[in-house]
Amino acid sequence: MGRVLAFVPDLMDRSRVAAAAHAAGIQTEHVASPGQLASAAQDPPDLVLVDLSRPGAVEALGALVGCRTVGFASHVDRDLIARARAAGCGRVLSRSAFFGRLGGLLGEIGGEGAGAL
């Protein structure tokens, strides 16, 4: 079973992540703050999901070196997207693209497409 670490504080978004992970047979661990990402990633998960629009999220990316990360933000927040990429976020998607592709992203864990992230 794959394992996903998620910093997705919005309850509606969190429930969408949890439902997609459950459907894919993947264990999800949610953290309440960006500061908790580093300690939770000590046992490297298969994937880290980050709501980049939350304060401190981009800054926390530096502690996730070596982890596969996917972050999402509003498509109009180009500065935030650029900062997340510069901070090492492996893949940055618009919010709508993230939720539209979430099932596929989770399905890649442990599958043939795992390296495609």
PyMOL commands that set and color helices and strands:
alter all, ss='L'
color gray80, all
select helices_A, chain A and resi 11-24+35-40+57-64+78-86+95-107+114-116
alter helices_A, ss='H'
color red, helices_A
select strands_A, chain A and resi 3-7+27-30+47-51+69-73+91-94
alter strands_A, ss='S'
color yellow, strands_A
deselect
rebuild
show_as cartoon
